[in-house]
Amino acid sequence: MDPAEQLEIETRIGGVLKSIFDPEIPVNIYDLGLIYEISVDDDHVAHITMTLTAPNCPMAEELVEEVKYKVGGTRGVKECDLKLTFTPAWDKSMLSEEAKLELGFL
């Protein structure tokens, strides 16, 4: 896969992730800073590394499944390999400017 196609797919995945909202905070998981890495390999497998706002999030399983399902269904992606991590731990500094504004932190 050429770099332009890879970038296009990764950008598309970013848009998909912006349509997924944390169940406890009215902001999408991308702007919340929960997505640490997005990459697509030559086999069109999307590799996502993400975290949660809290390790004991009651909706964790549903959120992870939603990400896998929606990213896996993105044009140009054959499947989604999702890794959940808590290193580094999420904190409010990871919020995008839009999320900080929406949540009243600016």
Stockholm file with secondary structure:
# STOCKHOLM 1.0

chainA/1-106         MDPAEQLEIETRIGGVLKSIFDPEIPVNIYDLGLIYEISVDDDHVAHITMTLTAPNCPMAEELVEEVKYKVGGTRGVKECDLKLTFTPAWDKSMLSEEAKLELGFL
#=GR chainA/1-106 SS CCHHHHHHHHHHHHHHHTTCBCSSSSSBTTTTTCEEEEEECTTCEEEEEECCSSTTCTTHHHHHHHHHHHHHTSTTCSEEEEEECCSSCCCGGGSCHHHHHHHTCC
#=GC SS_cons         CCHHHHHHHHHHHHHHHTTCBCSSSSSBTTTTTCEEEEEECTTCEEEEEECCSSTTCTTHHHHHHHHHHHHHTSTTCSEEEEEECCSSCCCGGGSCHHHHHHHTCC
//
